Structure formats: structure tokens, C-alpha cells
Amino acid sequence: MVGRLGRIAVAVGACVVATTSCSSGGSAEASASGSAAAGPSAAEESAGTGSAGTYLALGDSVPFGFRGSAVAEFRDEDNFVGYPELVAEELGLEVLNASCPGETTASFLDAAAQSNGCSNTLRSTFGYRTAYPLHVQYESLDQSQLDLAVQTLAENEDVELVTLQIGANDAFLCQQSTPSRCADPADLQALAQNVQANVGTILSALREEAGYDGQIVVVTYYALDYADAFGRATEALGGGIARIAAANGADVADGFEAFRARAGAAGGDSVAAGLVLPNDVHPSEEGQQLLAEAVLAVVD
């Protein structure tokens, strides 16, 4: 997802598009030995930990720590470090990072729904989780991220923090599936309404279905270029997500502002500022650290 199309899709929707850049050589069998069936489930891992508490991280490629050029490293999930691992270390919590590269708000709710590389793409049934391991084991390829999250929260009382970052891949799908490439105001409005509705459903389920009354932090996306119209669109969509978060008793970690403050010295360009990897849309180590600091700033 490198190049201008990817950059536009990210900036219009929520600024970071998670694609897998993988070959179609993976299989469900590979996942069964990796992210789905090998070892204990996320709930079992949480139940068995002896740490002071657990941190459940949810979302897409940004919290996963994905790097588009690291294809040779996909077979080992430990090669990828996102801001959840940094936050967990700082707080002394055991992290369960359930995020999946390419997850959309729809596929978060239903693993069979359209994703942008997590369980499928617009052009194939191939997805990252069908071929490569995630940070935690799902019970099956049919289990959604929401189902795993609800199960984990319902079965474990030691979860002290939940973070959620989701919605960027919805923008990329809008780019691919609309005649305007999601530039038409009506398409943008439909995108924003869909993302906000799904985020609301996710947060409501975490609160009501799982019965979780601890802290939830929703992380907003950064812009690749704060000086253009797409950066402003990113800010607007993030503002909508923030309102949905507040309505569901969640706090907001402002990733958009965290990057803008540093990117300003580079004319608003997050890549030039060293916060986003070259020829990619994913955070550099410095960018991940900024997101971690944004989360830590609102943690109780």
C-alpha cells in the first residue's frame, strides 16, 4: 500500500492504512499453526498471568507494530512492536495485543466482513491472519476481534486498560470501491457515519456485553501531511471518533496532535519528521513512542 493512492486513502479516512503486502502463498492451515490454534487463547493467557494486571490492545496494523517492508519477518510476531508494548512496559502490565493488520471496523465486528488485509481483501480471500501469526491466539479464523475482546474481558477481572485504534482501513476500502475514490463529500460522509457507528457498537459491547467498567482509551490517527486537505479530513474524522468515544465512557489519546507538534518542524510532513517510515504509512520507532506517550498521558 505504498504510493500516492495509499497516502491519499490514509489521509482522507484516518491517515494510516494497514495492508499486508503479502504474497498469496499463505493458507488457513498456516494460521491454524500460528495465530489460531497454537498455544493458549488470549483469555487463557490473561487468566494464567501472574502480573499486576493486564492491558488489552485492540485495532489494526498501527498497534500491531506492522511495517510494510518487513515481509521476511512476518513469520514471527515478536518482530513487531507497537505502542501497546511500550505502554505495557511503562505501566508494568501484561499486554495482550489482539490487533490485526488490515482490520476494518466491519471486520472487527465480524471476521467474515470485508477487511483490508486482516482476513481478506477486496480482490481475494487472503489475509494476514490466515497466513501469519498475530500477537495473541484466536480460537479460530471465524472468531472476530470483538468476540475475542468480549471473551477476554468477561473471563478476566485483572484487565486494567483497553485501547482501541480502528477505522483507517475503512477509508482505503472507500478509495477502492467508490467512483470518486472517496473524494466526493457524500462518500466521505458515508464513510464517517459508518466508522462512527461501528466504533460505537464496539465500545458499547465492551461496556455492556463484556461488563467492563475499567478504562478504555481510543487512539486517533495521525496525518501523513498536516499541510494538505487530507490532513484536515483526518482531523475531522478523528474528531467524530472522539465524540463517539466520549459518549461511551472512553478517553481519547490524541495521536493526531501528538504527531502534528513534531511534524511542524518538517513543514507538516510526518515522514520527513521521522515519525513515519519512508515509503510506508506506518509509524517509525519514534512515531510509536509518541503514540505511547499520548496513551500514557490520559491513563488514570
N, C-alpha and C positions, 0 to 999 in steps of 0.2 A: 504494500500500500504506500509505496514511496512515489513521490512526484506531485505535480500540481493538483491532480484530481484528488489525491488523498489529502493534501493540505487544505483544499477548499472544503472537502467534506467534513474534515475535523473542525475547521474554524466555524463553519455555518452551524453545525449541530452542537458541539460541545468541546471541540478542539483536539481531542485525542481519539483517533480511530484505531481500534485493535484488530489487526488482521494477522494471520498466521504465517503467510509467505511460505507455506509448506508445500511439499510435493504431495500427490495423491497416493503415495505409496504406503500410507498408514492404513490401519484397519481397526475394526471394532475389537478384534482379537488382541491387538497390541494394547488397546486401552484396558481390556479385561485383566491384563497382567500388570497394568500400570495404574491409571487413575481410578479404575472402578473396583477391581476385585482384590488386589494385593494388599495385605496388611489390614489393620483395623479401620473402621469408618471414622469420620470426623467426630461423631458423637462418642464413639468408644475411646478415641484418643483423648478427648476432653475429660471423660469420666476417669481415665486412668492417670491423669497428670497429677503430680504432687506439687505443682507450683502454687503461688499465692492466688492466682486467678487466671482466667482465660480471656483472650481477645479474639473475637470472630471478625475477620475481614471479608467483605463481600464486594463483588464487582467484576471488572473486566481486566484488560491487559495492563492497565496502569498500576493498580495494586498488586497484580501478579508479578510485576517486575520485568515484563516482556521486553525483548529487544529484537527488532525485526531482522537484524543481520546475524543473529546468533543461532542459525539453523543447526549447526553441529552440536549445539548444547541442549537441544530440545529434549533429549532422552533423559536428562537428569534435572528434575525440578529445582534442585538446590542451587543450580547455576543462576537462578533468577531471584533477585532480591528487590522487593518493592518497599514503599514506605511502611507497610504493616510490620515488617520485620524490625525496622528501625524504631517504630513506636513501641513495639512489644519489649524490645531490649531496654529502652529508656524507662518504661513503667514496671519492668520486672514481671511481665505477664507471659504466659504461654500463648503463642499465636496459632490460630487455625485460619489459614489463608485459603478460603474456598473460591477465590476468584478464578475466572476462566477467560483467556484471551479471545476476543471476538464476541463476548456476551452482549446481547441487546436487552432492553427492558422486557421485551416479549419472551425471549428465550430464558431469561432469568425466572420467569413465572412458569414456563412450560418448555422443557428441553426439546420438544418436537417443533416448537415455533421457529420462525426464521431468525437465525443469528448471522453474524458477520465473520464466522470463522471458529466459533466455540464448538458447536455441534454440527454445523452445516454452513454453507454459503449459498448465495443466490444461484450459483451455477453447478453446485454439486452437493452430495451428502457428506463430503469430507469435512471434518472439524478437528480442531486441536485436541479435544478430549477423546476423540476416537482413536488417536494415534500416539499421543504423548501424555506423560503423567502430569497431573496437577499437583498442587502443594498438599492437598488432602484427598483421601479416597472417597469417592461417591459410592453408594450402594450398587448402582447400575448406571448404564448410559441413559436410562429413562428418567433418572432422578434429577429434578431441577435444582438449581442453586437455592431457590426459595424453600423447597421441601427440605433440603439438607439443613438450611439455616433454622427453620422452624423446629425440626427434629433435634438439632443440637441445643437450641435454647430451651426446649421443653424438657429435655432429659438431663440438663446440667444446670446447677444453681450457681456455679462459680464463674459464669461469664460476666465480666465487669465492663466490657466495652464492645460495641459493634460499630464498624464503619461500613459505609456503602458509597461506592462510586460507580455510576452506571448511566448510560444514555448516549455516549459518543457514537457508538456503533449504529444506533438508530439513524443518526444523521448520514452516515455513509450509505446505508441502505436507501435512504431517501434520495441521495445523489444518484444511485444506480437505477432506481425504479420509477422516477418521475420525469416527464418530458422536460421540465425546467431545470433538471439536476438540482432540485430543491432550492432554486433561486427565487421562484415565484412566492410572493407573500402568502398565498393560500397554502402552498406546500409547507412553508416554514411554520405557519400557524398550526397546521395539522400535525406536524412533527412535534412541536412544543406541547400541544394538548395531549398527544399520545404518550410522550415521555413523562409528563407530569402525572397523568392518570395512572400509569404503570408504577411509577415511583410511589405514589400514594397507596396503591394496592400492596406493594412490597412492605412499606413501613407499617401499614395497618395490620398486615399479617404477623409481622414481628411482634407488635404490641398485643394484639387481640388473640390471634390463633396460638402463638407461642407463649403468650402471657409474660413477655419480657418487659420489666419495668426499669431496667438499667439504662445507661447512657448509650444513645445512638448518635453517631456523627456522620452526616452526609458531606462528602467531599466534592467540591465543584472543580471543573476542569479549567485548565489554563488555555491561553491563546498562543498560537504559534507566532502571530504578528499582531501586536497591540495597536499598530498604526493603521490597520485597514478595516474595512467594513465587516469582514468576517470575525475579527476580534470583538467588535461591538455586538455582533449577533451571538457570539459565545457568551458574552456577559449577560445579555438579555435572557438566554435560555437558562443560564446558571441562576439568575435571579428568580425565575419561575420555579426551579427545583428547590431553591432555598425556601420559598414560601410554602411549598408542599411539605418540606421537612419540618418547618415550624408548626404547621397545622397538625402534625403527627408527633409532636413532642420530641423532635430530634434537633440537635445542634448542627451548625454548619461550619465546616473548615473551608475557608475561602482560598482555594488553590489559585483562582483567577488573580486575586490581588497579590498573593504571595509571589507569583511569577512576574507580575507587572512591575512591582517595585524593583526587581533586579534587572528585568529586560529593558527598563527605561534607559539605562546607560548604553544600551546597544541599539538605540533607536526603536525600541519596542519589539525587537526580534529575539524570540526565546532561544532559537538555535545559535545565533551569534553570541548570545549571552552565556552560552554553555549549559543551559538548563534542559535543552532537548538534544538528543543525539543527532549528529549530522546524517542527512539523507534518511531520516526516520521521523516519527512523530511522538516517540516515547521519551520519557524523562531520562536524563543522564543521572549519574550518581548524585550530582549536586541538585538536580531537579527533584529527585526522590527525597532528598534530605529536606528541601523546602516544604514539600507536601507533608512530611512527617512533622515538621515544626508547626505547620498550620493545624494539624490534628492535635498536637500536644497543647497548643495554645487554648483550645476550648475544652480539653479534658478536665473533668471535675477532680 
